[in-house]
Amino acid sequence: MVFFMFYPRLMISQIMWKLEKVAKELESLSDNSKKFITKEISKSPDKRLKD
């Protein structure tokens, strides 16, 4: 009976953990692609491109 009271919170916690994991992976992919594109555009990128 006690489990049914905590089940919704457990489910929400698991969903949040998964969303955070996916968000971190997407941020990492975004950073990597930004670095790659910056290198491909210019061999010596200026400060604007690095940010």
N, C-alpha and C positions, 0 to 999 in steps of 0.2 A: 504494500500500500504506500509506503514512503517513497518508493522508486517513482511512482506515478506523479508525485508532487515535484520531483527534481528533474524529470525527463525533459520538459520543455526548456529548462535552463541549460541542461546538458546539450540538447540539440542546438540551441542558439550559440553556445560556446564553441561547439565543433564547427558550425557554419562560419563563425567569425574567424577561427583559426585558419580554416581553409581559404577564406577570402584574403586574409593577411598574407598567407603564403603565395597565393596567386599574384597579389599586388606587388610583393617583393620581387617575384620572378619577372613580372612585366617591367618593373623599374630597371632591373638588371639588363634585360634585353634592350630596353630603350637607351640606356647608357652605352651599351656596347655598340649599338647601331649608330648612335651619334658620333662616337669615336671613329668608327669605320668610315662614315660619310665625310667627316672632317679630314681624315687622312686622304681620302680619294679626291676631294675637291682641291686641296692645296697641300703642297709638301711643307710649307711653313705657314700654318694658319695664324691669323691675327687673333687678338683677344676676343673679339666679337664672336668668332666661330667656335672658340674653345668653350665659351659659356653656353 
